[in-house]
Amino acid sequence: MPISASDLKSDIDELQALRKQAKRSNVQLFLDEQLKKWLANLDELNRRDLITSDAPKTIGVAARPYKKLTTYGFDESDKFVKIYYSIPGISSTSVTAIKEKFNENSFDIFCTDVKGTDYEINVRGLSKVVDPDKCYFKQKSGDQLLVMLKKVRENENWGSLLKIDKKEQKTPKFDKDEDPQASLMNMMKQMYDEGDDEMKRTIRKSWYEAQNKKATSEMDF
C-alpha cells in the first residue's frame, strides 16, 4: 500500500530525531542518505497532491514539465520573512494561475502558463517555524513574485531562509539512562526487516563498507 505524505512526514521526523543522536560517522552518513531519499519522496508526494487538488485540468493536451525555481532574494522584518522570485510575465498573470501550499516548515507554489511556461517552487527545512494560515504571496511589478512567510515568533532574526544555510552543528544532549546507539541499531534493524529490496541492499552495503573500514583501520596499527 502506497505511503501517504503525512505518514512519510512522521517517519522523517522520527529519523531526524535519531540522526541527532548518532555518534558514529558511518551511521550518520547512512541516516543522511535515507533522509535525503525520504525528503525527495515527500516533495514528490506533496507536488502530486497539490497538482491533483488545485491545478486546472486539461483534456487531450500533454502536460508541460514544470520549471523549478531555486534562486531567490531574501529579506525579513520583525513579523515576516520576504522571499523574492523573478518570473518573466508573472506581474500580468492571472492570480488564479498561482497555487500555494504553506506548512510550518515548508511551502510549495505552482505558477501555470506564465507566458507559456509552468513554474514550481518547493522549499523545505525553513530556518524557523511559520504560521501557514498567515502566509501569502504577492505579484509585484518588475516580474517579481513575493512570498510572505509569517513568523510565529515576531522580532526573531532568521538570518537565512533554510536551516541548512546556517550550517549549524549542535551537540546533542544525552540522558544518562538512554542508549542512543541501541535505539539507532533497533531502528535500522526495523528498516531492514520492513524495507524493500533496494532498502535491504542499501543497508547491507552501508554496513559492509563500515566493517571493511574498521578492519582496515585496525590493520594499520
Buried (B, 14 or more C-beta within 10 A) or exposed (E): EEBEBEEBBEBBEEBBEBBEBBEEEBBBBBBEEBBEEBBEBBBEBBBEBBBEEEBEEEEEEEEEEBEEBEEBEBEBEEEBBBBBBEBEBBBEBEEEBBBBBBBEBBBBBBBBBBEEBBBBBBBBEBBBBBEBEBBEBEBEEEBBBBBBBBBEEEEEEBEBBBBEEEEEEEEEEEEEEEEBEEBBEEBBEEBBEEBEEEBBEBBEEBBEEBEEEEEEEEEEE
